[in-house]
Amino acid sequence: MSDGDDEQRRLTISDPKVMRALAHPARLEIMEHLSSTGSDVTATEVAELVGLSPSATSYHLRELAKFGLVEHAPSRGDARERVWRATMRGWSIDAGHDAEAQAAEQTLVNVFLERDLGRLRDWVRRSHDEPAEWYDAAVIAGPVLLLTAEELREVNAKVFELLAPYRRRERQADPPAGSRPVVVHYATVPMD
């Protein structure tokens, strides 16, 4: 499982403790925001994003920092203000053959998938209230392909190459008129 791209250091997570630290909806939301925007944020700013109190968000940021996923950023002028940033731009999971890591990976992936499924459900619930241009542009699809492992790697590489210039981090400084964040749910997994 991965998120992000390679401009900044990309982290491969194999430690089950780090996977368990990430396996919390608020922490995934924090990491997604930090890595997709490159923002430096305070706990108060992140609290609005994840719907928690600043003290709860501060706790989650400290937990992520224990595992090197976030760090203190330079102050924005008020030395009392604690500012945080992601230490990497993207991450992937590699549990290998370790049973504890595999169990932690399953937990993390389940939290990730539950969040993404929630986003899809939210879209379906509100889609008819959206402007026609957005309703017509959105897609939920599940094509079944017939591929070799090498072809699957090639398809994945081409999809990520296609998406790269549209990433929020690259476009947020000068976004096109009418743009808004759009999440792409992407998974390629062999079927039985």
Buried (B, 14 or more C-beta within 10 A) or exposed (E): BBBBBEEBEBBEBBBBEBBBBBBBBBBBBBBBBBBBBBBBBBBBBBBEBBEBEBEBBBBBBEBBBEBEBBEEBEEEEEEEEBBBBBBBBBBEBEBEEBEEBBBBBEBBBEBBEEBBEEEEEEBEEEEEEEEEEEEEEEEEEEEEEEEEEEEBEEEEEEEBEEEEEEBBBEEBEEEEEEEEEEEEEEEEEEEE
